[in-house]
Amino acid sequence: MTNKLYKLMNWPEIEEIIYSESDHPHDLLGPHICGSQTLYQAYFPEAKKVSLVLEETKTVKKMEMADEDGFFAVLVPGKNHGRYHYETEHDKNRKEEHYDAYAFAPVLTEGDLDKFSHGIHYTIYEKMGAHPMRINGVDGVHFAVWAPNAMRVSTVGDFNNWDGRVHQMRRLGDFGVFEIFIPDARVSDCYKFEIKLRDGLTYLKADPYGSAGQLRPDSASVVADISRFKWGDKDWIKNRTEKQKEDAPVSVYELYLGSFARKEGSEEDGSVYLNYRELAPRIIEYVKEMGYTHIEVMPVMEHPFDGSWGYQTIGYYAPTARYGTPEDFMYFMNEMHKAGVGVILDWVPAHFPRDSYGLSNFDGTCLYEHLDPRQGSHPHWGTLIYNYARPQVSNYLIANALFWVEKYHADGIRMDAVASMLYLDYGKQDGEWVANMYGSNENLEAMEFIKHLNSILHKRNPGVLSIAEESTAWPMVTGELDRGGLGFDIKWNMGWMNDYLGYMSYDPYFRSHHHNELTFSMVYAYSEKFMLVFSHDEVVHGKASMIGKMPGKREQKFANLRLAYAYMMLHPGKKLLFMGQDLAEFDEWNENRSVEWELLAVPEHKGIQELVKELNRLYTTRSELHALDTSPDGFEWINCISSEKCYLAFLRKGEKPEELLLAVANFAGVEQNVRVGVPLPGKYVRIFNSEEKKYGGSMSSAGRKDKKTSETAWDERPYSIKVKMPALSVSMFAYEPEKK
């Protein structure tokens, strides 16, 4: 090495590079002007020879080996030589060309970093993670990751033989973000971040912002380009607000993509799964036939363990590879919208798993989670709790919800386990939690996070639904933000579900003693904007299937289930039913099997399907069942006090006085004849009875007789009709005014 070159070399920094301890490698590597000359330095571990090729002049300069570990340098007269690349020789059979990763300026700006540090960079996913791009005519991939407490971070992957010495990343100021542009990286390359701590410990982490991941059990992130898909759902997006407004009918089919339909194959290699593109037409056909307005997909974000059903997420920005690529999932969403089907995505910002390649202890510290296990872990779930007080963590999650709406066109986000976020003592005993600054159990940081998310979600994406699975009596979950509410559009009505399923599980002989469980929901029905749910949670872990919860012999079980579904559709609130429940599966749901479609060959099961189909039709076409759904003006009890008869009568009302539906429900195990008071004279036409033969019951459709009112006052109403109620049945009557 020449003496002049030797003197220009910064040997302490070179040693940092060689020992893979540099967090500012761009200060040394790449081209640096030295007076009237340019010093080029490169590090290619174990390379024998390296040449610099100046492309504009086609000049080739042999570089000198400054360190036998692979550090090379050359001093070239002049400045601004333009684009260049290196030619490396490792042995006689291995010669390569590389553009220099250290020749490029930072991609993240000071503005990006400042907004991220304050938790308000709502498109941070466009900067962090891995993004294919072209810079100065060179194709490559830009990588960025937040790891403030790391000594050094490298990007490792297929493009550098997973060698953490090759692509050490630069730290950007005091923001804790590391980045690098790697010309050798390409779409479909697998990669991770290699993090080195000050004590010398080195380990690999998947990309928190990765757009794709490997199929489990492999755990690397995968470079993906999610910018090229051509969307064709403009009309749906344009009309979405109208379809999802407060008074619109929303009937949701909840499903797990991995078991809606499957094919023969192996669980281990994933060949049992259908691709997103294969699933789309099958789901569309079924959902449209059944009259559902939306589907809700259990978490589609990447997760390591099938048995978590996606609720222990690791790849928050990556559709799971179980069913295909990100572009395949975009196709799925696009096809749903073209068919007029809305898509709600389950989303889990409450906790994350401890898998070592994920967010846990990410940079050697509790970066995403709390340090104190009383704040940072769920003892029952074995998972970690996000530190919502840290702006970058809050930003990570808020941007993620926006990502699924804005990049994948989701029509709604259903937030899982909200109660576990709101209460510091959720699922914990005394001594296992830490009170807030006021000495109480509310998680103030989680409250602020939720409000921030709902505020920006609705501001940026009007008409998109924000739905809370909140299982307690926390006030104003769907209340307006400026009035102290959390800002959700809809809350799952867990209270109604628990009371109602408890009531329906009793033998009809004993139901009269539990009448309050049937009617109590109307006491608070308008305290929130509710969705009535029979979700996957109710048909797993020994809880029995829906029909398995019903009492009696086979015939009574089916009658009770028809009654249960019909009353649900008549009760105020939007609707959700989990897959397989509309076929009356006797088996509990299992993620390792398909929906039992073969049951449709059995008349009773086919009858349940026909019943749900008709209920969806009535719900979506009769304005009385949805127009005033969130207003007390849309519901009126006729009789809710005849507990000894186990029967209810009530009205569902539309905006016009003559828009009336009368519902009469018999929860007793015997047929009853009752007189029912009505407010207006005229004719009440039976338009539905759950006991009709086509639904599996014993009543012919010819039994749909019109009921003319008499002037016999009843139930404190001036008019009345007589109704014959089959055991365990619901009848629905549409009002027709008297003709003048």
Summary of the structure (lengths in Angstrom):
residues: 740
radius of gyration: 31.6
end to end distance: 110.0
largest distance: 114.8
contacts: 2502
relative contact order: 0.07
helix: 30%
strand: 28%
